[in-house]
Amino acid sequence: MRFPLALVAGAVLWGLSLPPYGVGILAVAAFVPGLLFLPEETPRRAASWGWAGGALCEAVTLWWLVPTMVRYGGIAPWMAIPLVAGLSVLLGLYWAGFYATVAWAVKRRGEGALLLAPCAWVVWEWLRGHLLTGFPWWGPGYSLSLYSALLQNARFLGVIGLSFLAVLGAAAVALWIRERGAPSTLAGVLLSVLLYGGAFAWGTVQAGRPVSPMPRLAVGYLQPNIRQDEKWDPEEADRTWTRLETLSLAFRKFGLRLLVWPESCTPVAWDGDEAYRSGVASIARELSAPILLGTTFKGPGGFQNGAVLVPPEGGEGGRYAKTHLVPFGEYVPLRRLLFFARPLVEAVGDFVPGDSLRPLSTPAGAASVTICYEAIFPGLVRRQVREGGEILVNLTNDAWYEGTPGPAQHFLMERVRAVETDRFLIRSANGGISGIVDPRGRLQSAATPGEPASFWGIVAPRKTETLWVKVGALWLVAPLVLLFLAAVPWPRLGGRRLDAPAAEIESP
């Protein structure tokens, strides 16, 4: 039972690492117990127990979805808990694949193959972000990104590169505990120390450098903090509009180049109310600045969740329709099969995804717009920047997750996108965390969470291309090649196989 108990210990460490109440480096320590006892397991047993341990880690991460479903989804607690547990079990399959892959490599190559653990992890993490629409919520790379020096290295291989670094450190520690004298152990520990030391030293210097050219364009953002159960209430429409108008007109003398409103901030669909459109245009005219606001509108095939740019002269300066919709939030997959979750199915209306990632032209630069959940997908934001995006703008509504760790985790994930792409990020949240993040991942300005606020900061459009923007996930070919080579009958990487016969073990 050592391996199962080790996975439980890892899940405890994983939970203690999670923001906003954890210590990020514990996410690295969370992999050590499992990897320490993994060489004693068969690939099949590693997969089965790894599945259970991974599901436990996912449940520790995503438990806050339960109160969200109960509060706003109309789901009873006895039903919401199994739904979140089911999601955790599904995501646990990727952990099962990871542990099975490493156990197979160790069986083939010896205990030194624990050093292939980071290769296995990044492959399975990539799959998690793409299969079944993808759900790349949190991971060891995000935990390392909590340290500013290590965060800077996301510009090379993205957050998945930080995950590689995290699991490499855990594998080196586990191997050192098991076989301190083996050459492979020395090589792994030395490689880990060099990578961590180099990343930390370079990142420390980079994090302290000013952004060049210096930002000089003033932009504003709103945090209206409208309760989720009041956003679409017709009786609250006038009060919602008054708050948006009052917060916006506070910028009369700021000389803004752009004002950002949050996701779905309009109490009506954009195409359905001429008076509302005229009111927004009037505010933009008084501020002499365009307003980028989140709303719903009619698109080809149905309604879309997106953003509209309203210039001071009126009309529309462009639209962006959300391309990556939230399962069970904006559409329900397998609707017919989910008869047991009928309240949730009935509460979610099906939206139609957009098909363009082109930026919107604003006086503050070409704006790559993401709506809420979209910004947790590194590849999507990377493609937007390659389309010509000069600044990142995220419109979100984290009022759904009020009082849970969800908003903090969501913001910290989006913060990494600014460093990966070397862009300023403007984030306007109805509820949650609103602010401006610079290309070093530093929070330049922020509104106080939980309070209505209008805030501002300065940005600069940027055309630079980081290594991540240039190559994306192509570098994952290298880990795949290393895993493939583990199957080739080369000399083992060191250490004995636990299934070897006694005569072989004891022979000189």
C-alpha positions in Angstrom: 0.0 0.0 0.0 3.0 2.3 -0.1 2.2 3.7 -3.5 -1.5 4.4 -2.9 -0.6 6.1 0.4 2.1 8.1 -1.3 -0.5 9.4 -3.8 -2.7 10.4 -0.9 0.2 12.3 0.6 0.8 13.9 -2.7 -2.8 15.0 -3.0 -2.5 16.7 0.5 0.6 18.6 -0.7 -1.1 19.5 -3.9 -4.0 21.0 -2.0 -1.7 22.9 0.3 0.0 24.4 -2.8 -3.1 25.9 -4.4 -3.8 29.6 -4.3 -4.9 31.7 -2.8 -4.0 30.0 0.5 -1.1 27.7 -0.5 2.6 27.6 -1.2 3.4 27.0 -4.8 6.6 25.0 -4.4 4.6 22.3 -2.6 3.1 21.3 -6.0 6.6 20.1 -6.9 6.8 18.2 -3.6 3.4 16.7 -4.4 4.9 14.5 -7.1 7.8 13.2 -5.0 5.9 10.5 -2.9 4.3 8.9 -5.9 7.5 8.9 -8.0 9.4 7.5 -5.0 7.4 4.3 -4.9 6.4 4.1 -8.5 9.3 1.8 -9.5 7.8 -0.9 -7.3 4.6 -1.0 -9.4 3.5 -2.5 -12.6 2.2 -0.2 -15.3 -1.3 -1.5 -14.9 -1.3 -1.0 -11.1 0.4 2.4 -11.6 -2.4 3.4 -13.9 -5.3 2.3 -11.6 -3.9 3.9 -8.5 -2.6 6.9 -10.4 -6.1 7.4 -11.7 -7.5 7.5 -8.2 -4.7 9.8 -6.9 -5.1 12.1 -9.9 -8.9 12.3 -9.4 -8.2 13.2 -5.7 -5.9 16.0 -6.8 -8.5 17.3 -9.3 -11.2 17.2 -6.6 -9.0 19.2 -4.3 -8.5 21.8 -7.1 -12.1 22.0 -8.4 -14.2 21.6 -5.2 -15.5 25.2 -5.5 -17.6 24.2 -8.6 -20.0 22.6 -6.2 -21.2 25.8 -4.5 -21.4 27.5 -7.9 -23.7 24.8 -9.3 -25.8 24.9 -6.1 -26.1 28.7 -6.0 -26.6 29.5 -9.7 -27.2 26.2 -11.5 -30.2 25.1 -9.6 -28.5 21.9 -8.7 -29.1 20.2 -5.3 -25.9 19.5 -3.3 -26.5 15.7 -3.5 -26.4 16.1 -7.3 -23.7 18.7 -7.7 -21.1 16.7 -5.7 -21.3 13.6 -7.9 -21.1 15.9 -11.0 -17.9 17.5 -9.8 -16.6 14.1 -8.7 -17.3 12.8 -12.2 -15.3 15.6 -13.7 -12.4 14.9 -11.3 -12.5 11.2 -12.2 -12.4 12.1 -15.9 -9.5 14.4 -15.5 -7.8 11.7 -13.3 -7.4 9.7 -16.5 -4.5 12.0 -17.6 -2.8 11.3 -14.3 -3.3 7.6 -14.8 -1.6 7.9 -18.2 1.3 9.8 -16.7 2.0 7.3 -14.0 1.5 4.3 -16.3 3.9 5.8 -18.9 6.6 6.4 -16.3 6.1 2.9 -14.7 6.4 1.4 -18.2 9.7 3.4 -18.9 11.1 2.3 -15.5 10.2 -1.4 -16.2 12.0 -1.1 -19.6 15.0 1.0 -18.7 15.5 0.8 -15.0 15.0 3.2 -12.1 17.0 5.9 -13.9 14.0 6.3 -16.2 12.3 8.3 -13.5 14.1 11.1 -15.2 11.6 10.7 -18.1 8.8 11.7 -15.8 8.8 15.3 -16.9 8.6 14.1 -20.6 5.6 12.0 -19.8 3.9 14.7 -17.8 4.1 17.5 -20.5 2.7 15.1 -23.1 -0.3 14.2 -21.0 -0.7 17.8 -19.9 -0.9 18.8 -23.6 -3.5 16.1 -24.2 -5.5 17.3 -21.3 -5.6 20.8 -22.9 -6.9 19.5 -26.2 -8.9 16.3 -25.9 -12.7 16.6 -25.5 -12.4 20.4 -26.1 -9.7 20.6 -23.4 -9.7 21.6 -19.7 -6.2 22.8 -18.8 -7.2 24.2 -15.4 -4.1 24.6 -13.2 -1.0 22.4 -13.1 2.5 22.3 -11.7 3.7 25.0 -14.1 1.2 27.5 -12.8 2.4 26.7 -9.3 5.9 27.7 -10.3 4.6 30.8 -12.0 3.7 32.1 -8.5 7.4 32.9 -8.2 8.2 36.0 -10.3 11.7 34.8 -11.2 10.5 31.4 -12.5 7.4 33.0 -14.2 9.7 34.9 -16.6 10.8 31.6 -18.2 7.3 31.0 -19.5 8.3 33.2 -22.5 10.5 30.3 -23.8 8.3 27.2 -23.7 5.1 28.4 -22.1 3.5 27.3 -18.9 3.9 23.7 -20.0 7.7 24.3 -20.0 7.4 25.3 -16.3 5.5 22.1 -15.7 8.5 20.2 -17.2 10.8 22.0 -14.8 8.5 21.2 -11.8 8.2 17.5 -12.5 11.9 17.2 -13.3 12.7 18.6 -9.8 10.4 16.0 -8.2 11.9 13.1 -10.3 15.4 14.1 -9.3 14.5 14.2 -5.6 12.8 10.8 -5.8 15.7 9.2 -7.7 18.2 10.7 -5.3 16.3 9.1 -2.3 16.2 5.7 -4.1 19.6 5.5 -5.6 22.1 8.2 -4.5 25.1 6.4 -6.0 23.9 5.7 -9.5 25.3 7.8 -12.4 21.8 8.5 -13.7 21.0 10.0 -10.3 23.9 12.3 -10.3 23.1 13.4 -13.9 19.4 14.0 -13.0 20.2 16.0 -9.9 22.9 18.0 -11.7 20.5 18.8 -14.6 17.7 19.8 -12.2 20.0 22.1 -10.2 21.4 23.7 -13.3 18.0 24.3 -14.8 16.4 25.6 -11.7 19.4 27.8 -10.9 19.7 29.2 -14.4 16.0 29.8 -14.6 15.9 31.6 -11.3 19.0 33.7 -11.9 17.8 34.8 -15.4 14.3 35.4 -14.2 15.4 37.5 -11.3 17.2 39.8 -13.6 14.4 39.9 -16.1 11.7 40.5 -13.5 13.5 43.6 -12.3 13.9 45.2 -15.7 11.6 47.9 -16.9 9.4 47.3 -19.9 10.8 49.0 -23.0 9.4 51.1 -24.6 7.8 52.6 -21.6 4.0 52.4 -21.6 2.3 55.8 -22.2 -1.2 55.1 -23.3 -3.9 55.4 -20.6 -6.6 52.8 -20.5 -9.4 52.2 -18.1 -11.4 49.2 -17.0 -14.6 48.7 -14.9 -15.5 46.3 -12.1 -19.2 46.9 -11.6 -19.5 44.0 -9.1 -23.1 43.2 -10.0 -24.4 40.0 -8.3 -24.8 37.1 -10.7 -28.4 36.6 -9.8 -29.2 40.2 -10.6 -27.3 40.6 -14.0 -30.2 39.5 -16.2 -33.0 40.5 -13.9 -35.2 43.0 -15.8 -36.1 44.8 -12.6 -32.4 45.5 -12.0 -31.7 46.7 -15.5 -31.9 50.4 -14.7 -29.7 50.1 -11.6 -27.1 48.1 -13.6 -27.0 50.7 -16.3 -26.7 53.5 -13.8 -23.7 51.8 -12.2 -22.0 51.3 -15.5 -22.6 54.9 -16.6 -21.4 56.4 -13.3 -18.3 54.3 -13.2 -17.5 55.1 -16.8 -18.0 58.9 -16.6 -15.5 59.0 -13.8 -12.9 59.0 -16.6 -14.0 62.2 -18.2 -10.6 64.0 -17.8 -8.3 61.0 -18.0 -7.6 61.1 -21.7 -8.2 57.4 -22.1 -7.4 55.6 -25.3 -9.7 52.7 -24.4 -12.2 51.8 -21.8 -13.0 48.1 -21.1 -16.3 46.8 -19.6 -16.5 43.2 -18.4 -18.2 40.1 -19.9 -21.9 40.1 -20.4 -22.2 43.5 -18.7 -25.3 44.5 -20.6 -28.6 43.5 -19.1 -30.0 43.0 -22.6 -28.7 41.4 -25.8 -26.7 44.0 -27.8 -28.8 43.7 -30.9 -32.1 43.9 -29.1 -32.1 47.4 -27.6 -31.4 50.5 -29.6 -31.6 52.7 -26.5 -28.9 50.8 -24.8 -26.6 51.0 -27.8 -27.2 54.7 -28.0 -26.4 55.1 -24.3 -23.0 53.4 -24.7 -22.2 55.5 -27.7 -23.1 58.6 -25.7 -20.6 57.6 -23.0 -17.9 56.9 -25.5 -18.5 60.3 -27.1 -18.3 62.1 -23.8 -15.0 60.3 -23.0 -13.6 60.7 -26.5 -12.5 57.0 -26.2 -13.8 53.8 -27.5 -15.6 51.3 -25.2 -15.0 47.6 -25.5 -17.8 45.8 -23.8 -18.9 42.2 -23.2 -22.3 41.3 -24.4 -24.4 38.7 -26.3 -25.4 39.3 -29.9 -27.0 37.5 -32.8 -24.5 35.7 -35.0 -24.6 33.2 -37.9 -26.5 30.2 -36.5 -27.6 31.7 -33.2 -26.6 33.8 -30.2 -22.9 34.4 -29.4 -21.1 35.5 -26.3 -18.5 38.1 -27.2 -17.4 41.7 -27.2 -18.3 44.8 -29.2 -16.1 47.9 -29.8 -18.1 51.2 -29.7 -16.1 54.2 -31.0 -16.8 57.8 -29.9 -18.4 58.6 -33.3 -21.0 55.8 -32.7 -21.7 52.6 -34.6 -19.5 49.6 -34.2 -15.7 49.4 -34.6 -15.7 45.6 -34.6 -16.9 42.5 -32.9 -15.3 39.4 -31.4 -17.3 36.2 -30.8 -16.0 33.8 -28.2 -14.5 30.8 -30.1 -14.0 28.3 -27.2 -17.2 27.9 -25.3 -17.5 26.5 -21.8 -19.0 23.0 -21.6 -22.0 23.0 -19.2 -21.7 26.8 -19.0 -22.5 28.0 -22.6 -23.5 24.7 -24.1 -24.3 21.2 -22.9 -22.6 18.3 -24.6 -24.5 15.0 -24.6 -27.7 16.8 -23.6 -29.9 13.8 -24.1 -27.8 11.6 -21.9 -27.8 14.0 -19.0 -31.4 13.5 -17.9 -30.2 13.3 -14.3 -28.9 16.9 -14.4 -32.0 18.4 -16.0 -31.9 21.6 -13.9 -28.4 22.4 -15.1 -29.3 21.5 -18.7 -32.3 23.8 -18.6 -30.3 26.6 -17.0 -27.7 26.7 -19.8 -28.6 28.1 -23.2 -26.6 26.9 -26.2 -24.3 29.6 -27.7 -22.7 29.4 -31.1 -18.9 29.8 -31.2 -17.1 32.4 -33.3 -14.6 31.5 -35.9 -12.1 34.4 -36.0 -9.1 35.3 -33.7 -8.3 38.5 -35.5 -7.6 41.4 -33.1 -9.8 44.5 -32.9 -8.2 47.8 -33.8 -8.2 50.4 -31.0 -6.2 53.6 -30.3 -4.3 51.5 -27.6 -3.2 48.9 -30.1 -4.6 45.9 -31.9 -6.5 44.1 -29.1 -6.5 40.3 -28.8 -9.8 39.7 -26.9 -10.6 36.7 -24.8 -13.8 36.1 -23.0 -13.4 34.5 -19.5 -12.4 30.9 -19.8 -10.7 31.3 -23.2 -7.6 32.9 -21.6 -6.6 29.6 -19.8 -5.8 28.1 -23.3 -2.2 29.1 -24.0 -2.4 28.0 -27.7 -5.5 30.1 -28.4 -3.9 33.3 -27.0 -0.7 32.5 -28.9 -2.6 32.3 -32.2 -4.3 35.6 -31.5 -0.9 37.2 -31.1 0.3 35.7 -34.3 -2.7 37.2 -35.9 -1.4 40.6 -35.0 -2.5 41.2 -31.4 -0.4 44.0 -29.7 -2.2 44.0 -26.3 -4.3 41.3 -24.5 -7.8 42.1 -23.2 -9.8 39.7 -21.1 -13.4 40.3 -20.3 -14.7 38.0 -17.6 -17.4 37.5 -15.0 -16.1 35.6 -12.0 -19.1 36.6 -9.9 -20.2 33.0 -10.4 -17.4 31.9 -8.1 -17.8 34.5 -5.4 -16.3 33.5 -2.1 -14.2 30.6 -3.5 -10.6 30.2 -4.8 -11.9 30.2 -8.4 -11.3 33.9 -9.2 -7.8 33.9 -7.8 -6.8 30.8 -9.7 -8.4 32.1 -12.9 -6.5 35.5 -12.7 -3.1 33.9 -12.0 -3.5 31.6 -15.0 -4.3 34.5 -17.3 -1.3 36.4 -15.8 1.0 33.8 -17.4 -0.4 34.7 -20.9 1.1 38.2 -20.5 4.6 36.7 -20.0 4.3 34.0 -22.6 3.4 36.5 -25.3 5.3 39.6 -23.9 2.1 41.7 -24.0 0.2 44.0 -21.6 -3.0 42.4 -20.3 -6.1 44.4 -19.5 -8.6 42.5 -17.4 -12.1 43.7 -16.7 -14.1 41.4 -14.4 -17.6 42.0 -13.2 -16.6 40.1 -10.0 -13.2 38.7 -9.3 -9.9 40.4 -10.0 -9.6 43.3 -12.4 -6.3 44.9 -13.3 -3.5 45.5 -15.8 -0.6 43.1 -16.0 2.6 44.1 -17.7 4.8 41.8 -19.9 6.8 40.7 -16.8 3.7 39.5 -15.1 3.7 42.4 -12.6 0.3 43.7 -11.5 0.5 47.3 -12.6 -2.9 48.4 -11.2 -5.8 46.5 -9.7 -9.3 47.3 -8.4 -10.2 46.1 -4.9 -12.0 42.7 -5.3 -15.6 42.7 -4.2 -16.3 46.4 -4.6 -17.7 48.4 -7.6 -14.7 50.3 -9.1 -13.4 52.1 -12.1 -9.6 52.0 -12.4 -6.9 52.8 -14.9 -3.4 52.1 -16.0 -0.9 52.6 -18.9 0.0 50.2 -21.6 2.0 50.1 -24.8 1.3 48.1 -28.0 4.0 45.5 -28.6 5.1 43.6 -31.7 7.8 41.4 -30.2 7.7 37.6 -30.6 8.8 35.3 -27.8 10.1 31.8 -28.4 6.7 30.5 -27.2 4.9 32.7 -29.8 7.2 31.4 -32.5 7.2 27.7 -31.9 4.3 27.0 -29.5 4.1 23.4 -28.5 6.3 22.1 -31.3 9.1 21.5 -28.7 7.0 18.6 -27.3 8.4 16.5 -30.1 11.6 16.2 -28.1 9.9 14.6 -25.0 8.0 12.3 -27.3 11.3 11.2 -29.0 12.8 10.5 -25.6 9.8 8.4 -24.5 10.1 6.5 -27.8 13.8 5.8 -27.3 12.9 4.3 -23.9 11.3 1.4 -25.9 14.4 0.8 -27.9 16.7 -1.9 -26.5 19.6 0.4 -25.5 21.5 -0.1 -22.2 19.4 0.7 -19.2 19.6 4.2 -17.6 20.8 2.8 -14.3 19.4 1.0 -11.3 18.0 -2.5 -11.1 14.6 -3.7 -12.3 12.6 -4.8 -9.4 11.2 -7.7 -11.5 14.7 -9.0 -12.3 15.6 -12.5 -11.0 17.7 -12.8 -7.9 20.6 -14.3 -9.7 20.8 -11.3 -12.0 20.7 -8.9 -9.1 23.4 -10.6 -7.2 25.7 -11.3 -10.1 29.0 -9.4 -10.1 
